[in-house]
Amino acid sequence: MNLNDLQALMGEAIEIDEYRDLWVVDLGNTARAAPLLGEARRMADSLGAYLHYVGPADSGEAIALGADRVHPLAAAGADAAVATLAALFANAKPEFVFLAADETGNEVAARLAGRLHGGVVLNCIALRLDESAREVVASHPVYDGAHYLDSAVTAKPQIFTVRPEIFPMPARDSGRTGEVEPVAASEPEHPSRDTGPAAHTPPATPLHKAARVVAVGRGGNDAATVEVARLLAAKLGAHFAGDRSAFDSGWIGKEDIVGVIGTEIAPDVYIAAGIWGDTLHRAGTEGAKFVVAIHPDASAPIFNAADAAVVGQPKDVLPRLLALL
């Protein structure tokens, strides 16, 4: 007998006074959410807990992939998702919540943590369950991926967005049985709205199709040097881009972020100026045929992937390179 059965017998709602169970939230990209079901299933078995799935996938498919209880919910924008999930979780009190790490998932996770007074870790690349403490220790990038940190959430619910590609697709068990419980969709109290296109206009050729890319990072660069890099890109007929630190500095638009957390590229020529080159960045550029790396720190990981390496300040190297063209 579960809580719903007991509520039905007693004819009244029962308020849950402790956090329990694991939830996988699918915001509309089931292919990215499905690998999380397998990992969450393993954790649920270790803790003796239920695994819930909330999202648009077929209920039978979600159960076959590991869910004990499915809460069908049509894909919606961030505002509607936050309103519905906050109302659902306020009563259900999940102990752990997992979402795919993408732009919408990170936004929804952070807003849910604020609404529910929980804790959140974003863009996790590894998860480890501490059964005795009933905590998940999550590895995630910091300082634009230059370092990785292991973090545990002390507040509940514990909310995580996870790079789904780190887990394999779970084996499908067509013999599994589970429950289906409807979810009442909630309207956002203060919905956001688009105010028009950003001032930044993306180039005609999208980044992932560019044959040449000149990208900047924060290592040794300043606004003046970035303008030189922009001129170099124009001279080469290249797409001007950068890493996350360049976006944070206001030098590029979001669509021009290079790497796994942005856009994966495979150009004929890739010039990286002042980019540290963490694991996620290099994974997103491994298709590049010829890599020119410029960085003032000789230990920068970007040099491990470089065909031509220059240890030096971009402000000194880029003008000389431009003068040669």
C-alpha angles and dihedrals in degrees: 000000000000132000093270092054091050092049090051092051093048094042094227140085117263118215113226111225099186136051117249146153134033126265132198113200118205112195095189108298102091093175088064095042097047097075089055089060091063095051093042089049090057091050093046091054091051092050097039090239138136121257115220127194122199119185147075101294122117107277094228091051093050090050091048089054093053112283119135095194129023124204107193112219127166118235112268141166124279095266094053092042093052093048094049097042094045090055092045095047095044087069102029094046099204117205095210130020124189128192133172112265106245134116095281095039093053092048094048093045094051093047092047091052089054094047094047097037089239132131131258139198117192133208096012117188097186137021129201123186118221099200097187093053093034089229135129115224108210128197113214139163122260133183091031092309096306088122138015126225133198110222135179124198115230097186124073136272094042106214126192136177110207136195097243094206090072090072127059121238108272119248111261115239108192090186095064118111129205146155133267119214121180121233123217109228115228128210116234114251094215109020119195121232138203112254096195139282120325119254089247111088115204117231122258094253112060117234096247091058098044116123091203128032131185110191133182135203135184095265106113094336131122133176093274093050091048089057089054089052089050090053090049090053091050091049091051095042087242133148111254111225143142147191127275092277089058090053091048088052091053095245097120139021123255092255089060098060110122121213142050091303089051127016124336111223139194107185127163089239127024120184112191114190118187094349115140093207108222122189095270093049093049091046088056093051102038090109092065111116098208124020125195111192124194119182136142093225113075090203094060109129091225088079090065089068097039126115089189120026129193119185104204147086113298089222088063099038104041098058090051091049091049091050091057092060 
